[in-house]
Amino acid sequence: MSLFDIGVSGLNAAQWGLTTTGQNISNAATPGYTQEKPVYQEASGQYTTSGYLGSGVTTATVQRSYSSFLTTQLNAAQSNSSSLNTYYSMLSQLNNIVGDPTTGVGAGMTSYFTSLQSVANSPATTSTRQSLMSSGQSLVDQMNAAAANYNQLRSGVNQSLTNAVTQINSYTNQIATLNGQIVTASAQGQPPNQLLDARDQAVSNLSQLTNVQVTTVNGMYNVSIGTGQPLVSGTTGYQLQAVTSTSDPSELSIAYASPTGSPQTPAQTQYLPDSTFGGGTVGGLLAFRSQSLDPAQAQLGSLATSFAAQLNQQNALGVDLNGNPGTALFSTGSPTIYANSRNTGTAPLSVSIANPTQPTNGNYTLSYNGTNYTLTDSASGAVLGTLAPTSTATGAVTGTIAGLNISVTSGIMKAGDSFNIQPTSGALAAFTLVTTNPTAIAAASPAVASAGASNAGTANISAATVTAGYSIPSSMTLTYNSTAQQFTSNVQVTLPNGTTVAPGLPIAYNPAQGLTLSNGTGVSATISGTPANGDTFTIAANKGGSSDGSNALAMANLGSAKSLNGGTDSLTSAYANYVNQIGNETNNLQSSSTSATAVLTQATSAQQSVSGVNLNEEAANLIQYQQLYQANSKVIQTASTLFTTLLGIFN
């Protein structure tokens, strides 16, 4: 090996260094590009009697500055950040919808109760009754608009899932194709850095859509999700598809596509559980839908159901302007039930809400295993109860779980059959006014309580109240005896403790405590204060009712009555809590999203510190390789001069 050859090897090495540095600089802003460095090694020496004679330098390879550990961390951080950002973006839209203080459902309920108060103050005035009907229609419009907004968000989730699945399929195809190209190119003995960068970039893009696990086998990436469901295996990419959910036709699920591209029935389709997609855009969309959107619609639907039931119930306890018993004012429809499209049985399921004034506020899955029915909460997966069928041959059953009356009375239920039960989610879209006739407002109580015109004491009697199933067979007149401090009645009286007192028998009275009396058929009133001897009080049927607004007042008071959640919330406060809950979830998710973005920034910095192009470093390399090039050129020049001198000696 001559000095000339050694100089040429050094010149080639310097050329590789300059070329690699130029490649780094030109791709400094290229997404997915990994910094490259030439790897040099001393060429094999040549044996001589004076020792091994050096033969210069060789460029072994051009190596990527790649860290599998840091890249895996970065992909995981990207997946988590993308999931939380997507979830936060969708939840912010929901928060903006429900949080509007002027056009939301809360404002509509407040306006309706205010109008009821006006009717209570002036029950015979047609304009106040018409205003109440207008407020009722506005509330209906707001409930229906809320349903439309929820459905629009759900459609947005469906569209985004479809787009995400298309992108996932594109990246998995890229990775599978690159796997084959990389193995073929690597067979020549050198790593195909450009193909390796392209494959890592495809994995990075894929991790933004869903959480992935990557293993390397024989130089190829195997990519999986969830608990090992494959997306890429060697040179094979497994295609996904967004298909109609088996449990809810308004939502999309993700499943494997047929390898041949042929259509599949629900029984043939391999569906992937939502839990498979634990991160990325897809994970965020699915989490928003199952943990926020569906529960929020069910919760507001529950409030609408209770509102309608309480108003209808109280209106039925009054009489309208025509003296007729009150009828329903609002309707919210029936629970929505979806039979799973993979069911093999023929039995239909019937479900009703046991107490519409206290409805459930979630969505549920009822499944049959051939032995028992099990009801689970769709959001949390918690088991709420079981029912044993009366016949295992048909699966017939009747019973109540978690406030739901469940019935299967026809057909045959098969093991594995399941149903998606949405007791209140459809209440918003189904919320309507049953009547628009202003006279239908049963503002008056069917019973009226009055004090005798000649009473001399300071006692008074409250407005008469009635309960469901009441009757007013005859008027009740109570006469006070001040000497005995007791009342007597012309009809049988029922005391608060359930004791009945026959007509004419004494009824003890303590002015400091007052006394609530009932006719025993659901009609009652309360006497308070100090009556004088001979004072009388009467409870009788309401003959007119046009000037009585006591039942309208009772309906107006429903807005603030602590009737929900175990007596802790009223209709209006329950809605306020509902809005606050979504607002708090949004704020918490914003914090989580911000933290995830910070972690992603740190992971990116760590990965780029190893794999990214540092222009200052590359500028220094340029000078180094330039000097190396010049020095080796000088070696060649020296070798040429020596050779010329040697030739001159012989000439």
C-alpha positions as CSV (number, residue, x, y, z in Angstrom):
1,M,0.0,0.0,0.0
2,S,1.6,3.3,-1.1
3,L,1.5,6.7,0.5
4,F,-0.6,7.8,-2.5
5,D,-3.2,5.1,-1.7
6,I,-3.3,6.0,1.9
7,G,-3.9,9.6,1.0
8,V,-6.7,8.7,-1.4
9,S,-8.4,6.6,1.3
10,G,-8.3,9.6,3.6
11,L,-9.6,11.8,0.9
12,N,-12.5,9.4,0.3
13,A,-13.2,9.4,4.1
14,A,-13.3,13.1,4.2
15,Q,-15.6,13.1,1.2
16,W,-18.0,10.8,3.0
17,G,-17.9,13.1,6.0
18,L,-18.6,16.2,3.9
19,T,-21.4,14.4,2.1
20,T,-23.0,13.2,5.3
21,T,-22.7,16.6,6.9
22,G,-24.3,18.2,3.8
23,Q,-27.1,15.6,4.0
24,N,-27.8,16.5,7.6
25,I,-27.8,20.2,7.0
26,S,-30.2,19.9,4.0
27,N,-32.6,17.7,6.0
28,A,-32.5,19.7,9.3
29,A,-36.2,20.6,9.0
30,T,-37.3,17.3,7.4
31,P,-39.9,15.5,9.6
32,G,-38.7,12.1,10.8
33,Y,-35.1,12.7,9.6
34,T,-32.5,11.1,11.8
35,Q,-29.0,12.6,12.0
36,E,-26.4,10.5,10.2
37,K,-22.7,10.0,10.9
38,P,-20.0,8.2,9.0
39,V,-18.4,5.4,10.8
40,Y,-14.6,5.0,10.1
41,Q,-12.3,2.2,10.7
42,E,-8.6,1.6,10.1
43,A,-7.9,-0.4,6.9
44,S,-6.2,-3.8,7.3
45,G,-2.4,-3.5,7.6
46,Q,0.1,-5.3,5.3
47,Y,2.7,-7.5,6.9
48,T,6.4,-6.6,6.3
49,T,9.5,-7.7,8.1
50,S,9.6,-4.3,9.6
51,G,6.0,-4.6,11.0
52,Y,2.5,-4.2,9.7
53,L,2.3,-1.3,7.2
54,G,-0.8,0.8,7.5
55,S,-3.1,1.0,4.5
56,G,-5.2,4.0,5.3
57,V,-8.9,4.3,6.4
58,T,-12.2,2.9,5.2
59,T,-15.7,4.2,5.7
60,A,-17.5,1.2,7.3
61,T,-21.0,2.6,7.1
62,V,-23.2,5.7,7.5
63,Q,-25.0,5.3,10.8
64,R,-28.2,6.9,12.1
65,S,-28.1,8.6,15.5
66,Y,-31.1,6.5,16.6
67,S,-32.3,5.6,20.1
68,S,-35.0,2.9,20.3
69,F,-35.7,3.8,23.9
70,L,-36.2,7.5,23.3
71,T,-38.2,7.0,20.2
72,T,-40.6,4.6,22.1
73,Q,-40.9,7.2,24.8
74,L,-41.7,9.9,22.3
75,N,-44.3,7.8,20.5
76,A,-46.0,7.0,23.9
77,A,-46.0,10.7,24.8
78,Q,-47.4,11.6,21.4
79,S,-50.2,9.0,21.8
80,N,-51.2,10.3,25.2
81,S,-51.0,14.0,24.3
82,S,-53.1,13.4,21.1
83,S,-55.7,11.5,23.1
84,L,-56.1,14.2,25.8
85,N,-56.0,17.0,23.3
86,T,-58.7,15.4,21.2
87,Y,-60.9,14.6,24.3
88,Y,-60.4,18.2,25.5
89,S,-61.3,19.7,22.2
90,M,-64.6,17.7,22.0
91,L,-65.5,18.2,25.6
92,S,-65.0,22.0,25.2
93,Q,-67.6,22.0,22.4
94,L,-70.0,20.2,24.8
95,N,-69.2,22.6,27.6
96,N,-69.9,25.6,25.3
97,I,-73.3,24.1,24.4
98,V,-74.6,23.4,27.9
99,G,-73.0,26.4,29.5
100,D,-74.9,29.1,27.7
101,P,-76.7,31.0,30.5
102,T,-79.3,32.7,28.2
103,T,-80.4,30.1,25.7
104,G,-79.8,26.8,27.5
105,V,-82.3,24.4,29.1
106,G,-81.7,26.0,32.6
107,A,-82.9,29.4,31.3
108,G,-86.0,27.7,29.8
109,M,-86.9,25.9,33.0
110,T,-86.5,29.1,35.0
111,S,-88.7,31.0,32.6
112,Y,-91.4,28.2,32.8
113,F,-91.5,28.3,36.6
114,T,-91.7,32.1,36.6
115,S,-94.7,31.9,34.2
116,L,-96.3,29.3,36.6
117,Q,-95.9,31.8,39.4
118,S,-97.7,34.4,37.3
119,V,-100.6,31.9,36.7
120,A,-100.7,31.2,40.4
121,N,-101.1,34.9,41.1
122,S,-103.7,35.4,38.4
123,P,-105.2,32.0,37.5
124,A,-108.2,33.4,35.6
125,T,-106.2,35.6,33.2
126,T,-105.9,34.1,29.8
127,S,-102.8,36.1,28.9
128,T,-100.8,34.6,31.8
129,R,-101.9,31.1,30.8
130,Q,-100.9,31.8,27.2
131,S,-97.6,33.1,28.3
132,L,-97.0,29.9,30.2
133,M,-97.8,27.8,27.1
134,S,-95.3,29.9,25.2
135,S,-92.7,29.3,27.9
136,G,-93.4,25.6,27.7
137,Q,-92.9,25.6,23.9
138,S,-89.6,27.5,24.3
139,L,-88.5,24.9,26.8
140,V,-89.5,22.2,24.3
141,D,-87.5,23.9,21.6
142,Q,-84.4,24.1,23.9
143,M,-84.7,20.4,24.9
144,N,-85.0,19.5,21.2
145,A,-82.0,21.7,20.3
146,A,-79.9,20.1,23.0
147,A,-80.7,16.7,21.5
148,A,-79.7,18.0,18.1
149,N,-76.4,19.3,19.5
150,Y,-75.7,16.0,21.1
151,N,-76.4,14.1,17.9
152,Q,-74.3,16.6,15.9
153,L,-71.4,15.9,18.3
154,R,-71.9,12.2,18.0
155,S,-71.9,12.5,14.2
156,G,-68.7,14.5,14.4
157,V,-67.1,11.6,16.4
158,N,-68.3,9.1,13.8
159,Q,-66.8,11.2,11.0
160,S,-63.5,11.7,12.8
161,L,-63.3,7.9,13.6
162,T,-63.9,7.1,9.9
163,N,-61.1,9.6,8.9
164,A,-58.7,8.2,11.6
165,V,-59.3,4.6,10.5
166,T,-58.5,5.6,6.9
167,Q,-55.2,7.2,8.1
168,I,-54.4,4.1,10.3
169,N,-54.8,1.8,7.3
170,S,-52.5,4.1,5.2
171,Y,-49.7,4.0,7.8
172,T,-50.0,0.3,8.4
173,N,-49.7,-0.3,4.7
174,Q,-46.7,2.0,4.5
175,I,-45.0,0.1,7.4
176,A,-45.7,-3.3,5.9
177,T,-44.3,-2.2,2.5
178,L,-41.2,-0.6,4.0
179,N,-40.6,-3.7,6.1
180,G,-40.2,-5.7,2.8
181,Q,-38.1,-3.0,1.2
182,I,-35.8,-2.6,4.2
183,V,-35.1,-6.4,4.4
184,T,-34.3,-6.5,0.7
185,A,-32.1,-3.4,0.8
186,S,-30.3,-4.6,4.0
187,A,-29.4,-7.9,2.3
188,Q,-26.7,-5.9,0.4
189,G,-24.9,-5.4,3.7
190,Q,-25.7,-1.7,4.5
191,P,-28.6,-0.2,6.4
192,P,-31.0,1.7,4.1
193,N,-31.2,4.8,6.4
194,Q,-33.8,6.6,4.2
195,L,-36.2,3.7,4.4
196,L,-35.6,3.3,8.1
197,D,-36.4,7.0,8.7
198,A,-39.6,6.6,6.6
199,R,-40.7,3.6,8.6
200,D,-40.1,5.3,11.9
201,Q,-41.9,8.4,10.7
202,A,-44.9,6.2,9.7
203,V,-44.9,4.6,13.2
204,S,-44.7,8.1,14.7
205,N,-47.7,9.2,12.7
206,L,-49.6,6.1,13.7
207,S,-48.9,6.7,17.4
208,Q,-50.7,10.0,17.1
209,L,-53.8,8.1,16.0
210,T,-53.7,5.2,18.5
211,N,-51.4,3.8,21.1
212,V,-49.1,1.2,19.5
213,Q,-46.6,-1.4,20.6
214,V,-43.6,-2.1,18.2
215,T,-41.4,-5.2,18.3
216,T,-38.6,-5.9,15.8
217,V,-38.3,-9.4,14.3
218,N,-35.6,-10.1,11.7
219,G,-35.3,-6.4,10.9
220,M,-39.0,-5.9,10.4
221,Y,-41.5,-4.0,12.7
222,N,-44.5,-5.9,14.1
223,V,-47.1,-3.3,15.2
224,S,-49.9,-4.1,17.6
225,I,-52.5,-2.4,19.7
226,G,-54.5,-3.1,22.9
227,T,-53.7,-6.5,24.3
228,G,-51.8,-7.6,21.2
229,Q,-54.2,-7.2,18.3
230,P,-52.0,-6.9,15.2
231,L,-51.9,-4.0,12.8
232,V,-48.6,-5.0,11.0
233,S,-46.9,-8.4,11.0
234,G,-43.9,-8.5,8.7
235,T,-45.0,-7.5,5.2
236,T,-48.7,-7.9,6.1
237,G,-50.9,-5.0,7.1
238,Y,-54.2,-5.7,8.8
239,Q,-56.9,-3.2,7.6
240,L,-59.5,-1.7,9.9
241,Q,-62.9,-0.4,9.2
242,A,-65.4,1.9,11.0
243,V,-68.7,0.1,11.1
244,T,-72.1,0.5,12.7
245,S,-72.0,-0.5,16.4
246,T,-73.7,-3.7,17.3
247,S,-75.2,-2.1,20.4
248,D,-76.1,1.4,19.1
249,P,-76.9,2.1,15.4
250,S,-76.2,5.8,15.9
251,E,-72.5,5.1,16.7
252,L,-69.6,3.6,14.9
253,S,-67.3,0.9,16.2
254,I,-63.9,-0.2,14.8
255,A,-63.4,-3.7,13.5
256,Y,-61.0,-5.6,11.3
257,A,-61.9,-5.4,7.6
258,S,-62.3,-8.6,5.6
259,P,-58.9,-9.7,4.1
260,T,-60.6,-10.2,0.8
261,G,-62.6,-6.9,1.0
262,S,-65.9,-8.8,0.9
263,P,-68.9,-7.6,2.9
264,Q,-69.3,-9.1,6.4
265,T,-72.4,-9.8,8.6
266,P,-72.2,-8.7,12.2
267,A,-71.7,-12.3,13.2
268,Q,-68.7,-12.5,10.9
269,T,-67.1,-9.2,11.8
270,Q,-64.3,-9.1,14.3
271,Y,-65.1,-6.0,16.4
272,L,-62.4,-4.4,18.5
273,P,-63.4,-3.2,22.0
274,D,-63.1,0.6,22.6
275,S,-60.5,-0.3,25.3
276,T,-58.2,-1.5,22.5
277,F,-57.5,2.1,21.5
278,G,-56.0,3.5,24.7
279,G,-54.5,6.6,23.2
280,G,-54.2,8.8,20.2
281,T,-57.0,10.6,18.4
282,V,-59.1,7.4,18.2
283,G,-58.7,6.8,22.0
284,G,-59.6,10.4,22.7
285,L,-62.7,10.3,20.5
286,L,-63.9,7.0,22.0
287,A,-63.3,8.2,25.6
288,F,-65.2,11.4,25.0
289,R,-68.2,9.5,23.6
290,S,-68.4,6.8,26.3
291,Q,-67.3,8.8,29.3
292,S,-68.8,12.3,28.6
293,L,-71.1,12.6,25.6
294,D,-73.4,9.6,26.2
295,P,-73.6,10.1,30.0
296,A,-74.2,13.8,29.6
297,Q,-77.1,13.2,27.2
298,A,-78.5,10.5,29.5
299,Q,-78.2,12.9,32.5
300,L,-79.9,15.8,30.9
301,G,-82.6,13.4,29.5
302,S,-83.1,12.2,33.1
303,L,-83.7,15.8,34.2
304,A,-86.1,16.3,31.4
305,T,-88.0,13.1,32.3
306,S,-88.2,14.1,35.9
307,F,-89.3,17.6,35.0
308,A,-92.2,16.3,32.8
309,A,-93.2,13.6,35.3
310,Q,-93.3,16.0,38.3
311,L,-95.3,18.7,36.4
312,N,-97.7,16.1,34.9
313,Q,-98.2,14.6,38.4
314,Q,-98.9,17.9,40.0
315,N,-101.1,19.1,37.2
316,A,-103.2,15.9,37.6
317,L,-103.8,16.9,41.2
318,G,-105.6,20.1,40.2
319,V,-108.6,21.2,38.2
320,D,-108.5,23.3,35.0
321,L,-110.6,26.3,34.1
322,N,-113.5,24.0,33.0
323,G,-113.5,22.2,36.4
324,N,-112.0,19.0,35.0
325,P,-109.1,17.2,36.5
326,G,-105.7,18.1,35.1
327,T,-104.0,16.0,32.4
328,A,-100.4,15.6,31.2
329,L,-98.7,18.8,30.0
330,F,-95.4,17.2,28.7
331,S,-94.3,14.0,27.1
332,T,-90.8,12.5,26.9
333,G,-91.4,9.2,25.1
334,S,-90.3,5.8,26.3
335,P,-86.8,4.3,27.0
336,T,-84.8,3.5,23.9
337,I,-83.8,-0.2,23.5
338,Y,-81.4,-1.5,21.0
339,A,-81.1,-5.3,20.5
340,N,-77.5,-6.2,19.8
341,S,-77.2,-7.0,16.1
342,R,-75.4,-10.3,16.9
343,N,-78.3,-11.6,19.0
344,T,-79.5,-15.1,18.0
345,G,-82.7,-15.1,20.0
346,T,-86.1,-13.7,19.0
347,A,-87.3,-12.3,22.3
348,P,-88.0,-8.6,22.4
349,L,-87.2,-6.6,25.6
350,S,-89.6,-4.2,27.3
351,V,-88.3,-1.6,29.7
352,S,-90.0,1.2,31.6
353,I,-88.9,3.6,34.3
354,A,-90.3,2.5,37.7
355,N,-90.6,6.1,39.0
356,P,-90.3,8.8,36.3
357,T,-90.0,11.5,38.9
358,Q,-86.8,9.9,40.1
359,P,-85.4,8.3,36.9
360,T,-82.0,6.7,36.4
361,N,-79.4,8.9,34.7
362,G,-77.2,6.5,32.8
363,N,-77.2,4.0,30.0
364,Y,-77.1,0.3,30.6
365,T,-76.4,-3.1,29.0
366,L,-78.7,-6.1,29.8
367,S,-77.1,-9.4,28.9
368,Y,-78.4,-13.0,29.2
369,N,-76.0,-15.9,29.8
370,G,-78.7,-18.6,29.7
371,T,-79.0,-18.6,33.5
372,N,-79.4,-15.0,34.6
373,Y,-79.9,-11.5,33.2
374,T,-77.2,-9.0,34.3
375,L,-77.6,-5.3,34.1
376,T,-74.3,-3.3,33.9
377,D,-73.6,0.4,33.6
378,S,-72.3,1.2,30.1
379,A,-69.9,3.9,31.2
380,S,-68.3,2.2,34.2
381,G,-69.0,-1.4,33.6
382,A,-70.3,-1.8,37.1
383,V,-72.8,-4.6,37.7
384,L,-76.1,-3.2,39.0
385,G,-78.0,-6.4,39.6
386,T,-79.3,-9.6,38.2
387,L,-82.6,-11.3,37.5
388,A,-83.4,-15.0,37.2
389,P,-85.8,-15.9,34.4
390,T,-89.1,-17.6,35.2
391,S,-88.3,-20.0,32.4
392,T,-84.8,-20.9,31.2
393,A,-86.3,-22.4,28.1
394,T,-87.7,-19.1,26.8
395,G,-85.8,-16.6,29.0
396,A,-89.1,-15.1,30.2
397,V,-88.6,-12.6,33.0
398,T,-90.3,-9.8,34.8
399,G,-88.6,-7.7,37.5
400,T,-87.0,-4.4,38.5
401,I,-83.3,-3.5,38.6
402,A,-81.8,-0.1,39.3
403,G,-85.2,1.6,38.9
404,L,-86.0,-0.1,35.6
405,N,-88.9,-2.4,35.1
406,I,-87.6,-5.2,32.8
407,S,-89.9,-7.7,31.0
408,V,-89.5,-10.5,28.4
409,T,-92.8,-12.1,27.8
410,S,-92.6,-13.5,24.2
411,G,-90.1,-15.1,21.9
412,I,-87.1,-17.0,23.0
413,M,-84.0,-15.4,24.5
414,K,-80.7,-17.2,23.7
415,A,-77.5,-17.2,25.8
416,G,-75.2,-14.4,24.7
417,D,-78.0,-12.0,23.7
418,S,-77.7,-8.5,25.0
419,F,-79.6,-5.2,24.8
420,N,-78.5,-1.5,25.1
421,I,-80.9,0.3,27.3
422,Q,-81.1,4.1,27.2
423,P,-83.8,5.0,29.6
424,T,-83.6,8.8,29.2
425,S,-81.2,9.6,26.3
426,G,-84.1,9.9,23.9
427,A,-86.1,12.1,26.2
428,L,-84.6,15.3,24.8
429,A,-85.6,14.7,21.2
430,A,-89.0,13.3,22.3
431,F,-89.7,16.2,24.7
432,T,-93.0,17.8,23.6
433,L,-96.1,19.7,24.8
434,V,-99.1,17.4,25.1
435,T,-101.5,20.3,24.9
436,T,-101.3,24.0,23.8
437,N,-104.7,24.8,25.3
438,P,-104.2,27.5,28.0
439,T,-107.3,26.3,29.9
440,A,-105.6,22.9,30.4
441,I,-103.4,24.3,33.2
442,A,-104.9,22.9,36.3
443,A,-104.1,25.9,38.4
444,A,-106.8,25.3,41.1
445,S,-106.8,22.7,43.8
446,P,-109.9,20.3,43.6
447,A,-110.4,21.1,47.2
448,V,-110.7,24.4,49.0
449,A,-110.1,25.1,52.6
450,S,-111.7,28.2,54.2
451,A,-112.2,29.8,57.6
452,G,-115.7,30.6,58.9
453,A,-116.8,34.2,58.1
454,S,-117.6,34.9,61.7
455,N,-114.4,33.5,63.2
456,A,-113.1,35.6,66.0
457,G,-109.7,33.9,66.7
458,T,-106.4,34.4,65.0
459,A,-106.2,30.9,63.6
460,N,-106.1,30.2,59.9
461,I,-106.1,27.2,57.6
462,S,-103.7,26.5,54.7
463,A,-104.7,25.8,51.2
464,A,-106.0,22.3,50.8
465,T,-103.7,19.8,49.2
466,V,-104.5,16.5,47.5
467,T,-102.5,13.3,46.7
468,A,-102.8,10.9,43.8
469,G,-106.1,8.9,44.0
470,Y,-107.9,11.6,46.1
471,S,-111.6,11.9,46.4
472,I,-113.9,14.5,48.0
473,P,-117.1,12.7,49.0
474,S,-118.4,15.4,51.3
475,S,-117.3,18.6,52.9
476,M,-115.5,18.5,56.2
477,T,-116.4,21.2,58.9
478,L,-114.3,21.5,62.0
479,T,-115.7,23.4,65.0
480,Y,-113.5,24.6,67.9
481,N,-114.3,24.3,71.6
482,S,-112.0,26.7,73.5
483,T,-112.8,25.2,76.9
484,A,-111.7,21.7,76.0
485,Q,-109.1,23.0,73.5
486,Q,-110.3,20.6,70.9
487,F,-112.1,20.4,67.5
488,T,-115.0,18.2,66.4
489,S,-115.7,17.2,62.8
490,N,-118.9,16.3,60.9
491,V,-117.1,13.6,59.1
492,Q,-114.4,11.1,60.0
493,V,-110.9,12.7,60.2
494,T,-107.5,11.1,59.8
495,L,-104.6,12.5,62.0
496,P,-101.0,12.7,60.9
497,N,-100.1,9.5,62.9
498,G,-102.8,7.6,60.9
499,T,-105.3,7.6,63.7
500,T,-108.9,8.1,62.6
501,V,-111.5,10.0,64.6
502,A,-115.1,9.4,64.1
503,P,-117.6,12.3,63.5
504,G,-118.4,14.2,66.7
505,L,-115.5,12.9,68.7
506,P,-112.9,15.3,70.1
507,I,-109.7,16.2,68.3
508,A,-107.1,17.6,70.6
509,Y,-105.5,20.9,69.4
510,N,-102.3,22.7,70.6
511,P,-102.1,26.2,69.1
512,A,-98.3,26.2,69.5
513,Q,-98.0,23.1,67.2
514,G,-100.9,23.4,64.8
515,L,-102.7,20.4,63.3
516,T,-102.8,18.8,59.9
517,L,-106.1,17.0,59.2
518,S,-107.1,14.7,56.3
519,N,-110.5,13.3,55.2
520,G,-108.7,9.9,54.7
521,T,-109.1,10.0,50.9
522,G,-106.0,12.2,50.0
523,V,-107.4,15.6,50.9
524,S,-105.7,17.6,53.7
525,A,-105.1,21.0,55.2
526,T,-103.2,22.5,58.2
527,I,-104.7,24.7,60.9
528,S,-102.4,27.0,62.8
529,G,-102.7,29.8,65.3
530,T,-105.2,30.3,68.1
531,P,-108.9,29.9,67.3
532,A,-111.8,31.3,69.3
533,N,-114.6,29.3,70.8
534,G,-117.0,28.3,68.0
535,D,-114.7,29.1,65.2
536,T,-115.2,26.9,62.2
537,F,-113.0,25.7,59.3
538,T,-114.2,23.9,56.2
539,I,-112.5,21.6,53.6
540,A,-114.8,21.1,50.6
541,A,-114.8,20.5,46.8
542,N,-113.7,23.5,44.8
543,K,-116.9,24.5,42.9
544,G,-115.4,27.3,40.8
545,G,-111.6,27.3,40.7
546,S,-111.1,30.3,38.4
547,S,-109.7,32.4,41.2
548,D,-107.7,29.6,42.9
549,G,-104.0,29.3,41.9
550,S,-102.9,27.0,44.7
551,N,-102.1,24.1,42.4
552,A,-100.2,26.4,40.0
553,L,-98.2,27.6,43.0
554,A,-97.5,24.0,43.9
555,M,-96.2,23.4,40.4
556,A,-94.1,26.6,40.5
557,N,-92.6,25.4,43.8
558,L,-91.4,22.2,42.1
559,G,-88.5,24.3,40.6
560,S,-87.0,24.7,44.1
561,A,-88.3,21.6,45.9
562,K,-85.5,19.2,46.9
563,S,-86.9,16.3,45.1
564,L,-83.9,14.8,43.3
565,N,-80.8,12.8,44.3
566,G,-82.0,11.8,47.7
567,G,-83.5,15.2,48.5
568,T,-80.3,17.2,47.9
569,D,-81.3,18.8,44.5
570,S,-84.2,20.6,42.9
571,L,-84.9,20.6,39.2
572,T,-83.1,23.9,38.7
573,S,-80.2,23.2,41.0
574,A,-79.8,19.7,39.4
575,Y,-79.3,21.4,36.0
576,A,-76.9,23.9,37.5
577,N,-74.9,21.0,39.0
578,Y,-75.0,19.3,35.6
579,V,-73.5,22.3,33.9
580,N,-70.9,22.7,36.7
581,Q,-70.0,19.0,36.4
582,I,-69.2,19.3,32.7
583,G,-67.4,22.6,33.3
584,N,-65.2,21.0,36.0
585,E,-64.5,18.0,33.8
586,T,-63.4,20.4,31.0
587,N,-61.1,22.3,33.3
588,N,-59.6,19.1,34.7
589,L,-59.0,17.8,31.2
590,Q,-57.5,21.0,30.1
591,S,-54.9,20.7,32.9
592,S,-54.2,17.1,32.0
593,S,-53.9,18.1,28.3
594,T,-51.5,20.9,29.2
595,S,-49.4,18.5,31.3
596,A,-49.3,15.9,28.5
597,T,-48.2,18.5,26.1
598,A,-45.3,19.5,28.5
599,V,-44.3,15.8,28.7
600,L,-44.4,15.5,24.9
601,T,-42.2,18.6,24.7
602,Q,-39.7,17.0,27.1
603,A,-39.7,13.7,25.2
604,T,-39.3,15.5,21.9
605,S,-36.3,17.4,23.3
606,A,-34.7,14.2,24.6
607,Q,-35.2,12.4,21.4
608,Q,-34.0,15.3,19.2
609,S,-30.9,15.7,21.4
610,V,-29.8,12.3,20.1
611,S,-31.4,12.0,16.7
612,G,-32.0,15.6,15.6
613,V,-29.7,17.7,13.5
614,N,-27.7,20.3,15.4
615,L,-26.7,23.0,12.9
616,N,-23.9,24.3,15.1
617,E,-22.4,20.8,15.4
618,E,-22.7,20.3,11.7
619,A,-21.0,23.6,11.0
620,A,-18.1,22.4,13.1
621,N,-18.1,19.1,11.3
622,L,-17.9,20.9,8.0
623,I,-14.7,22.7,9.1
624,Q,-13.3,19.4,10.5
625,Y,-13.9,17.4,7.3
626,Q,-12.7,20.3,5.1
627,Q,-9.4,20.3,7.0
628,L,-9.3,16.5,6.7
629,Y,-9.8,16.8,3.0
630,Q,-7.1,19.4,2.6
631,A,-4.7,17.4,4.8
632,N,-5.2,14.2,2.7
633,S,-4.8,16.2,-0.5
634,K,-1.5,17.4,0.9
635,V,-0.5,13.7,1.5
636,I,-1.3,12.9,-2.1
637,Q,0.6,16.0,-3.3
638,T,3.6,14.9,-1.2
639,A,3.4,11.4,-2.6
640,S,3.3,12.8,-6.1
641,T,6.3,15.0,-5.4
642,L,8.4,12.1,-4.0
643,F,7.5,10.0,-7.0
644,T,8.6,12.8,-9.4
645,T,11.9,13.2,-7.4
646,L,12.5,9.5,-7.6
647,L,12.0,9.5,-11.4
648,G,14.4,12.4,-11.7
649,I,17.2,10.4,-9.9
650,F,17.1,7.7,-12.6
651,N,17.0,10.2,-15.4
